[in-house]
């Protein structure tokens, strides 16, 4: 993305996170870069399938995430042949399952979004673990 900003729009990137190996780390490392500059809200641009896990990862790190999904599935005219199995449908099912399992794993492995002293996380949302 930084290359696109620089090449296509002549915009210099101020903060660039390059250490992460997965989405959870991207949220954590980005938060470490941005919070010292009092940046607590970001726009996340990623594939629509991946958006729930990306938003969750950034919010887990204490950064409010505004979703800007890209590459949504298009609505095309219905044809009966669409009900037959094909590679495209299998591929979509694979990515949907991958993201659902990935988000479930993140919630299990990394824990719920931490609640602050008043039962709210840094975004002011009530924590899922409050009262449990």
N, C-alpha and C positions, 0 to 999 in steps of 0.2 A: 504494500500500500504506500509506503514511503517513497518508493521509486515512481509510482504513478503520480503522486502529488508533485514530486520534484520535476519529472519529465513532462507531464501533460499540463500541469497547472502552475508550475514554477513556485510551488509552496514548499518551504523548508520545514521538515519535521522537527519539533522541539523535543519530544520524548519518544524513544524507540526501544521497545522491549524485545530483546533478541535471545534471551536465555531459556525460555520455556520449552518444554518438550510435550506439553499437553495443555488443554484448555484451562484446567484448574490452576496450573502454574502460571499461565498467561494472566489470569485474574490477579493472582497474588503478587507476581513481579510487577505488573502494571500499577497496582495499588501502591507498592513500595516506591515507584517512580513518581506517581502523581500526588499522593497525599502531602508530601513536604511542600508542594506548591499550592496546597489548599484546593486541589481539584478532586471533587468527590462525586462528580456526575460525568458519564461518558456516553457516547453513542457507539453501539456495537453493530458493525456491519459484518454479517456472516451469512452462510446459507440458511434458509428458513428451517431446514431439518435440524440444524445444529443450534439454533437460537436459544431454546430453553436451557440447554446445558451451559452455554456461554453466559447468558444472563445470570444464572444461578452462581456460576463461578466468580463473577465479578461482585455480585451482591454478598457472597460469602466472604470476600476480601474487604467488604465495607465500601464498595464503590457502587453508586446508583447507576444502573445500566438501562439505557433507552434502546430498545430493539429497533434495528433498521434492517430487516431481513432482505436478502438478495436471492435471486434465482428461484422464485416461487414456481410451483407447478402451475402450468397454464390450464385454464378451463377451455376445453375444446368441445366441439359438437359431439354428442353421444353417438357411438356406433356399437352395434351388437358385438362386433369383433373385439371390442375392448374388454369384454368379459372373458375372453380366452387367455390362458396363461401365455406370457411372453417374457423376454429378458428384461424389458423396461419395468414391468410390474415387479418382477423378482428383485431387481436392483432397488426400486423404491422401498419395497418391504425390508430389504436388507438394511438400508440406511435408517429407516424408521425404527427398526428393532435395535440397531447399533446405538442410536441416540437415546432411546428409552432405557436400554440397559446401562449405557454410560452415565446417564443422570442418576439412575438408581444406585450405581456403584459409587459415584461421587458423594451422594447423600450418606451412604453407609460408611464409606472409607474416611471421608473428611468431616463428617458430622453435620449437624444442622447449622444454619446461620446463627451465629452467636448473639445472645440477647445482652443488652446493656443493663445497667443497674435498675432501670425502671421497667424491665421486661420488653424493651424495644431494641432492635438493632440500630446501627448507625443511620439507617435510612428512615427511621421512625415507624417501621412496620412491626407489628406484634410478632414476636418469635413463635415459631411452630412448637417449640419445646416448653413454652410458658404454661404453667399449671399442670404439667404432666409428670 
